[in-house]
Amino acid sequence: MAEPDTATLAVAPLPSSDDLERAEAFAREPFLLEGEDASVSLAPGMPRRVALEWVLKELAEGHTAPSSKWRRRWSLLLGLDRLLSQDEPTLVDGTVLSAHQVDALSGTLTALLAESQRGANGKGNGNGNGATLSDEPLMLASAAIPGEEDLPEELVEDEPDEEPLDWSDATPEGEEPAAAEAVEDPNAAKRFWF
């Protein structure tokens, strides 16, 4: 994670240990991992601090569980952060993750951290398009064919009532019906059938 500014650390007070414990019980994820310095990990603007403040706000509003909006934004990030902080990452059932799986999850965590920090700053880092996370839902494109609504009604084909057939049962005139028995394949025994 990016190192926060030391001037920012002096200004914003750290959450109390009671607030931290309540938030961890509420979110079911740790906000401060073992061996971490709270002044660095929970510095203002850091992803875990933003998630913690959001949880504390929801607790103050009387929520009994994290909102779906909070879970969509922070659950994966906090869960991956917790999992990858282990010396030997393991699943709940005890399965040890392979180096390839750890590498893939690390890349996902890095992307989530970058996106959350970009959204916290309110602007991009200059390498992208400057898009930020928003509370408003995204407007998706229509599934209609572009320009179709502009065509006159007589040019728009109605859907057929019946599905067309790919074959016909009748044999065209002048052709003989297919042989009842297939020609024997001399190399059939050499092929491997799945």
Residue, then its C-alpha position, 0 to 999 in steps of 0.5 A: m500500500a502507498e505510504p500516507d503523508t506524515a502530516t495527515l497522520a498527526v491530524a486525524p485521530l485513530p479510532s478507539s480500540d472499542d470502535l475497532e472491535r465493534a466494527e470487526a464484529f459487525a463486518r466479520e473482517p479484521f481492519l488491523l492485521e496482526g503485527e501492523d501499525a495502526s497509524v499506517s494501516l488505518a491512516p486517513g484515506m487508506p482503504r481499510r480506514v475508509a471501510l472502517e469509517w463506513v462500518l462505524k457510520e452504519l453502526a451509528e445508523g442502527h444497522t444490524a449487518p453491513s449493507s449490501k453496498w458496503r459488502r460489494r465495495w469492501s468484503l472482497l478487498l478485506g477478505l483478500d487482504r486478510l488471506l494474503s497476510q497469512d504466511e501460508p494462505t489456506l482456505v477455511d477447510g484447510t486447503v493450502l493455496s498454490a503459488h499460482q493461486v496466491d499470485a492471482l489473488s495478489g493481483t486481484l488485491t492490488a487492483l482492488l486497492a488501486e481502485s479504492q485509492r483512486g476513488a478515495n482521492g476523487k481523481g485518477n492517477g493520470n494513467g487512466n481515464g480518471a473514472t472514480l467509484s460512484d454511489e450512483p448505478l451505472m447506466l448500461a447500454s440497450a440490448a437493441i440493435p443500434g439504428e433499429e428504432d429509426l427504421p420505418e415499420e414496413l422495413v422491420e421484419d416481423e418474427p416468423d410464427e414458426e421456427p424454420l426447419d433445417w431439413s425436409d423429410a422428402t427426398p428430392e426427385g431424381e435422388e436415391p434415399a441414403a443407404a440404410e447401412a453405413v460404409e464400413d470404415p477400415n481404420a475405425a479400430k485405430r482411432f481413439w474414441f472419447 
